[in-house]
Amino acid sequence: MHRYDVERYLNVRGAGGADLGPDGRLSFLLDTTGTSQVWSVDAPLSWPEQRTFFEERVTFVDGSPERSEAVFGMDEGGNERAQLYRLDFGSGEITDLTERPGAKHRWGGWTSDGERFAFASNRREEAVFDVYVQNRDGVGDDAELVHEGDGWLSVAGWSPADDRLIVHEAHSSFDHDLYTLHVESGELTHHTPHEGDVRYGSPEWGPDGEAIYLVTDRETDTLRLERLDLETGDFGVVDGEERGRTAPDADPDEGGWNVDGVAIHEESRRIVYSRNVDGYTEITVGELVAPDRIDEFPEPDLPRGVAGGVSFGPDGDRFAITATGSTDNANVHVVETTTGETERWTNASTAGIPRDTFVEPELVHYPTFDEREIPAFFSVPETDAPESGYPVVVDIHGGPESQRRPSFEAVKQYLLNGGYTVFEPNVRGSSGYGKAYAALDDVENRMDSVADLRAGVEWLHDHPEVDPDRIVAMGGSYGGFMVLAALTEYPELWAAGVDVVGIANFVTFLENTGDWRRELREAEYGSLAEDREFLESISPINNVESIESPLFVLHGANDPRVPVGEAERIVEEARKQDVPVRKLIFDDEGHGFSKLENRIEAYRAIVEFLGEHV
């Protein structure tokens, strides 16, 4: 098998975030230049036209429903303080609509005539988000403050009559509320009073503005599709199937999997929703023939993996969707709604690497200390194993309310091409398996998730193709904490650790993270006021003397989520213990590495580190 260097793999492109405009144009984000920019095509697999030309990443694009223009978002240096810009497709002119570089702006959608748009922003106070409405040709201070918030608010779209907005409030990752805001009067109506943690996600206006369709776990452990009648306040199940609690080892045929999200085209009453079945997306397409009943259309023919980001065309007869799989880099497909006929419209490059060299993982489940079955993806190179067995990279996702799913990962495919196996566990605390499973690592149970890593390594030790002396822990963000915790709690298991933008000390992390995030993160990890002693006790930096393996720490200087001080301090303390440590900080990055040249430098350095120590 031919081996390619890591730069080649990092040049594999991905297209996504698509928008089907009123003139048939498909706009999308593509990272050909090294960062995601706006591109467009007018026909399947036609030559794409680049529309934005920035060094910074573009985070989304949403076309006007009436004009040849779109709004896109962009931050600076990874600081996540996104500004909104209007792009004129005809002239190429770009206008800064917000002009507040110190504030975050969260897009809320166009009115049906494209004259106005809504967004949420923390302009007034960094820790809270307010709701604004602005004319399409307004800039900066032209935005009208229509609601002062006191928490983490976002806007989920205008009603069909353009008189109301759906406002979503997140108290934590698993506790939400929904409101409707009458724009002219400012009246805010609360529709989801509840006790305990309940999710109300992916809200969409019903075709006549009489209801909201959403996914919720208000009566179940997993998310299901429901309809909220705004006049009566009654909920009704739309999916038609009762979905109960899902254990990670549940049989998918028995149901019980989360509904990820829903998209509705108001005029045609057509609907698309997705279910997450042990990480794999299953798409349902249909038409609302009654408020709570869907007549289903044929399923689209998409790559097996992960799909989402639905954008309907103007009359609802087709929709765009982004799809990716373990062996398929992300591309945009357009689906004929009623027939399921599917055509790929973008052709993101594989950098000359043959697609048939990409490796598909095996979905496995392994036992842990309390007899639970932990799901994981296990990938093995398509070469003969060395006599001692393959080295292994245990790649740990962030979140923790996230999930490793079978999407294309360039670094993973490079490692497989280079003779590493890759093990990707969804330890307790991961999303996708119900709220009970996600809550198993909350606060005082934090280290149980690290014990799940140990159980995963024990499973690897029993695998005949694995070298038990060459197992690496690698992860980013919360996954970076998991790497550091694994090295301090179970030092004998690891040949090396790679911590990317990880948490070293929960106390300093919570003290220094963005003001707008602190309350949400305390709901998961514990509060500074009540749990400080416990948070100190589980922080890897306070147990650094236990580390026995070489450590590589990478971070972005502008990280607003996990401040760079977490990296600086763990490196300093590890060096005091004579741990072999390497550090790499990028001055123009935030929470992760968005620029191609930085990704190349980072992963080349990681490859060198692994080559030296593993």
N, C-alpha and C positions, 0 to 999 in steps of 0.2 A: 504493500500500500504506500502511495506517495504521501510524504509528510509536508504539511504547509506550516509556515511560522505563524505566530499569534497575530501579527499585523494583518496577514491575509484574512484570517477569520474575523477580525474586528472591522474589516471592510465589507463584510456581508451586510447588506442594507435591509431596511425594513420600511414598509409603507403602511400608514394607518391613519386613524382620526379623520375619516372621510366625511365629506359633505356633498350631497347631490343638489345642485343649484337649479333654479327655475328654467335656465336655458340649456339644461342637459349637461352642464360642465360638472365634472367630478373634481373637487378640490381635496387635497389630502396632505399629510405631513410625510416627508421623505428625508432621510439623513445622508443623501449622496455627498453633500459638501462637508460632512463631518459633524454637523448639528442638524436637527430637524428644522426644515423650512417648508413654506407653503409651495406646493406644486399643483398642476392641474392637467387633466386630459379631457378630450372631447369624445373619445371612442375607446373601445377595449384595446389595451396594449399599444395604443398610439404613443408617439414620442411625447413625453411629458414636458411641460413648460414650467420653468422655475419662476416663482412669483415674488419671493422674498429673498434677501441676500445679506443676512446678518451673521456675525460670528456667534451670537447668542442663540440659544434654542428657542424655537416657537413651540408653544405648549398646546394650542388648539386652533382650529379655524372653523368658523360658522358663517355660511353664506347668507346674505339677505334673501328673504322670500320673494322680493320683487325686483331688485336691482342687480346689476352686475358688479357686486361688491361684497366684501366679507369683513368680519371682525376677527382678529387673531390676538393671542396673548403672548407676551414675552417678558422674561425677567432679565436680571443682569448678574452674570457671574454665579448663577445658581442660588441667588439670595431669596428666591420664591416670592418676591414682591412684584408680582406680575402687573404689567400695564396693558391696557387695551388699545388696539390700533385698528383703523379702518383701511382696507386695501381696495382700491379701485382697479378692477381687472382690466378695464379699457385703457386707462392712462398709465397704470402702474403706480400712481401716486399713493403714498402712505401717510396717514394722519394720526398723530398721537391723540387719542381721545381723552385720556385720563390725566396725564401730566402731574402725577403724584408719585414719584419714584420711591418715596419712603413708605408707601402703603401697598397692601395686597388688594388685588381686584379679582373677584370671582364672577365669571360670566353667568348671566341669568336668562339670555335669550332675546330674540327680536319680537316685536309685535307683528301681527299678520301682514301689515302693509309695509313693514320695514322702515317705518318712520322713527321708531323709538326702540330703545333696548333697556334692559335692566341689569343690575349687577349688585353684588354685596362687596363691601369694603370696610377695612378698619382704619379709615382716614381720621375719624374723630378721636378714637382711642384705640391703641394698639391691641388690647386684649379682647375687643368686641367688634362685631360686624354689624353695620347698618345696611339698609336697602336703599338703592338709588335708581332713578330713572333719568334717562338722558336722550335728547334728540340725536338722530344719526349724524347731524352736521355740527353738533355741539362739541366743545372741548373743555377739559379741565373743570373750572368752577361752574360750567353750565349744567352739571349734573344736579338733579333735584333730590334732596334727602326726603324720602317718603316714609321711612320708618327707622327709628332709633332702636337698635337691638341692645341686648345685654349678654350675649353669648356668641356661640359659633353658628352663625346663620349663613345659609346659601339660598339662592333663588332657583326654582326649578321650572320656570316657564310661565308664559302669559296664558290666560284663559282664552277660549275661542272668541270671546267678545272684546278682548284686549282691555278689560276693566279690572281684572284681578291677577294677582301673582300667587303661586305656591311658594311658601317660605318653609324651608327645612331647618330645624335646629338640632344639632348634635350635642348631647350632654356627655357622651362617651361614645366609643365605637359601637356599643351595643345598646345604647339608649337614645332614642330620637323623639322628636315631636314634629307635627305638621300643622301649618297655619295657612289660611288664605288672607291676603292683604288686599283690601279695596284701595286702589291707587289714588283715586280722587279724594276720598274721605279720610284715608289713612286708617280705617277701621281694620283691626287685626282680629281674626277669628281663630280660636284654638279648636282643632278637631280631634285631638288624640290624647285627652287626659288619661293617665294610667298610673299604676303603681309598679314599682320594680323596673327592671330593664326590658324595654321593648324596642325593636327596630322598626322603623317606617322608612323604607328606602325606595329609590327609583320612582318617585311620584310622577304621574302623567295625567294631564287633564282628560276627562272623558270627552267623547265627541261633541256633546252639547253643553259642556261646562257644568253639568249637573253632579258630577262625581269626580273622584280621583282614583285612578288605578295605581296600585303600589305593591311592593313586596313587604311582608311583615311576618314576625314570629310572635304576634300578640297572644296566640293561643297554642302555639306549637314550639318545638325546639328548633325547627328549621324554618326557613323563609318560604312562604307560599304567596301566590298571586291572589290579591283581594281587591274588592271595589268598595270604596267609602262613599256612601250617599251623603252629599253635603247638606241636604235639607233635613234628613232624619238622623244623621250621625251613625247609621247602621253600616256594619261591614258585612260583606258577603264573599264567599270563596268563588273565584272565577275559574281557576284551574279545573275545578270539578273533582279533584282527587284529594282525599284527606292525606296530609303528609305528616307523619309522626316523627318522633325523635330518630336521628340517624347516628348510629355508632360508626366509627371509622371502618369497621370490618363488616358493615351491612351489605347485603346483597342489593346491587343497584336495581335489579328487577322488582324488588319489593317496594321501591319508592323511598321517600323520605329525604330526598336531596334538595338543597337550596335552589330556589328560583333566584337567579342573579339580578335580573332587571327586565324592564318592559319598555317598549316603544309603541306609540299609537299614532296613526295618521287620522286626524280628526274627521276630515271630509269623507273619506272612504270607509272609515270605521275598521280599518285593517290594523292588525296587531302582530308584533313579534316579541316573544319572550324566550329567555334561555334558562336552562337548568344546569347546575354544576354537579356532574355525576362523578364523584371521586376525582375531581380535577378536570375532567373532560366536559366540554360544552355540548349540550343537546339543544337544538333550536326548534321552537314551535312557531309556526306562522299560520295566521287565520284571520277571520273576520268576526267582529262582534255582532252576532245576529240577535242578541238580547243583552241586557245589561250585564248578566253574569254567565253568558254562554258564548262559546267560540266554535264556529265551524272551521275545522282545520284544513289547510292546504298542504300540498306535498312538501316534504322537508327539503331544504336546499342541500346541494352536494358540495360540502365544504371540506377542507382538509381536517382529519381527525386531530383535535387538539383543543384550542381555546379560540372563541370567536365573540365579538361584541362591537359596540359602537355603531348602532343602527342609525342610518339616515335615510328617510323616505324621500323619494322623488315627489314633485309637486302634486301629482294626482294619486299617489299611493300605489301605482301599478308596479313599482319596483323599489328596491332599497339597496343601499350600499352597506357593507359590513366588512370589518377587518377580521382576518382569520390567520392563525399561525398554528404550527404543530412542532413537535420535537425535531422533525426533519424538514419542516417547511418554514422558511423565513416569512415574516409578516407581509401580507399583501391585501389589497382591497378587492373584494368581489362584489358584483352587482347581481341581485337575485330578482327574477320576475316573480312578483308576490304570489300570484294565484297558481302558477305552474311549478315553482321551485327551480326552474331552469336557472343555472348559475354560470356566470362567466367572470373570469379574473380580468380586472381592468388595469392593474399595475404589474410591473415586472421588476421588482426590486432585485438587484444583482446578488448573486452568491459569490461574487469576487472570483469567479472562475473555478470555484471548488465544486466538483460534481455533486449534485444532490444525492446521488446514491451512496456517497461516502458518509453521509450523516447517519447517526445511530439513534434508533428508537429505544426508549427505556422500557424496563419491565416494572409494572406496578406491583409492589410487594407489601406485605404487612408483617411486622415483627412484634413479638411479645415484649412487654416492659415490666417494671417491678410490681405493678399492681394488677397484672394479668390483662391489661388493655392491649389491643392490637393497634400499633402505630403505622399509618400508611407512609410509604416512601417510594420514590422513583429510583431505580437502580439501573445504571447503564454500564455496559462492559464493552471494551474495544473489540473490534472485529478482526483481531489478530490472535495468534497463539499466545497464551499467557507465559510469562517467564517462569522458570523453575520455582522461584521463591514466591510467585504470585504477583499480581498487579499492585502498585501503590494505589491508594484511594484518597480522593478528595471528598470529605463530607461537607457539602455545601448547604448552609443553613440560611433559610429566608429571614427577612426582617419582619417588622410588624409590631408585636407578635401576631396581631390580628390580620394575618396574610396567609397565603397558601402557595406552596410550590406546585405549579401546574405544568402540563406538557406543552409549553410554548418553546419557540426556538431560542436557544442560548448559545451565542457564538463561542464564548469562552469554554463552555461545557464541551462543545464539539471539538474545540482545539485540544482540550485535555484528553478526550477519548482518542483523537488522532495521534496524540503523543504518548499513548500507552498507560494513561491513568483510567481507573474506573471512577465513576461519580455516583455518590449516594446522596439523595435529597430527601430528608425526612420531614414530615409534617407533624412535628411533636405537638403535644397537648398545648392548647393556646392558639393553635392555627385556626383560621376561619375555614368555612366550607363543609364542616361536619356537625353543625348545630351549635347553639349557644352554650349548652352544657359543656361540650368538649372545649370550646374556646375559653370558658371560665376556669378551667382546671388549673391554670397557672397564675391566677390572679393573686396579687399581693403576697400573702404568706405562703402560697404554694408555688412561688416563682421557681424555686430550684428543682421542683418535680420535672419541669421541662428539660432541665439539664440532665437529670437522671434518665430521661428518655433517650438523650444522645448516647449515654453510656450503654444503654440496652441495644441501641443501633450498632454500636461498635462491637458489642458481643455477638450480635447476629453476623456481622461482617467476619469476625474471627472464625466462624463456623463455615464460611463460604470457601470452597476449595481453590478458587482463583484469586483470592485476596492475600496479600502479604500483611500479616497483622502488625509488623514492625514499621510499616510505612503508611500510616493513616494520618491525614492532615485535616484540621478543622479550619474552614473558611466561611466567612459570612459578612454581611453588610448591615449597618444600622443596628436594629435589635439583634440581628444575626451576628454582628460584631461583638455585642455583649455575650452572646451564647458562646462564641469562640473563646473569649477571655475567661468566662465562667467554666467552660469545659477544661481549659488548661489549668485553672486553679483548683477545681474540684476533683478532677480525675487526671492528674498530670502524667501518670504512667501509660495512658492510652495513646498519646499523641506524639507524632514525629515532628510536627511543626504547627503553627497557627498563623492565619492571615486575617487580620481585623480591619475591615473597611468601614469607615465612618461609624464606629461602634461606641457604645456606652461603657465607660470604665467605672463610673461612680454615679449611682442613681441620684444622690443628693445634689452634687454639683450639676449634673445634667438637668434636673428639674429646676434648679435655681437659675440656670442660664439659658434654657431653651426659650424659643419665642413666646412672648406673653400670651399670644392667642392660642398656644398649644398646651400650656401648663395644666389647666384644669382637666382637659381630656386625658392627658398622660397620667395624672395622679389617679384618675379613676381606674386605670389599669395596673399601675405599679405600686400605689400607696401614696399617701400625702406627706408632705414635708412636716406638717404640724403634728400628725398623729403617728406616723410610721417611720420617723427619721432613724431611730436606732436599728430597726429591722433593715431599712434600705442600706444603711452603712454596713451591716453585717454581711449582706449578700453581694456587695459591690466588689468586683474582682480586684480593684486597686488596693483594697484592704487585705487581700489574701495573696498578693503578688509574690510573696516569698515561696509559694508552692509551685510556681511555674518551673518546669524542667526543660521545656522545648523552645527552640528558636521561634521568635515572634516577628511578624512584619505588620506594621501599622500604617494605614493610608487614610488621608482625610482631605477635605476641602476647607480652605480658610474661611469661606463665606457661609458655612453650613448654619442655617437658622434653626435646624431641628436638634442636632447633636453638635454643640459648639466644638470647635477645634481644640479647645482646652482639654477635652477628654483624651484626645490622642497625645497631646504634649505631656500630660501628667502620667499616663500609663507607661509611656516610653521612659520618662525620667525615673519612675519608681522601679521599673523592670531592670534598667541599667544598673541601679544601685544594688540589685541582687545578682549582678553578673549574668543576667539572661542575655543571650545573643539577640539583639533587637535591631531592626532596620525601620526607618521612618521615611515617609514620603508625603509631603504636604503640597497641594496645588493651590496657588494664590487666586486663581480665577474659577474655582469650582465651589459648589455648595454640598448638598447632601447626595453625594454620588458624583460621577464623572460624565458630563454631558458632551464634552468636546473630544473629537476623535483623536487629536494629537495627545491629549491627556490620557485617554483610555489606552492608547498604544504604549505610552511611557509607563503607565501603571501596571499593565498586565505583562509587559516585557520584564519589568522588575519582579513581579510575582513569579513568573516562569524561572527567572534566574535564581530567585530565593528557593523555590522548590527544587530546582536542579542541584543546588548546593547542599540542601539539608535533607532531601527525601530521595 
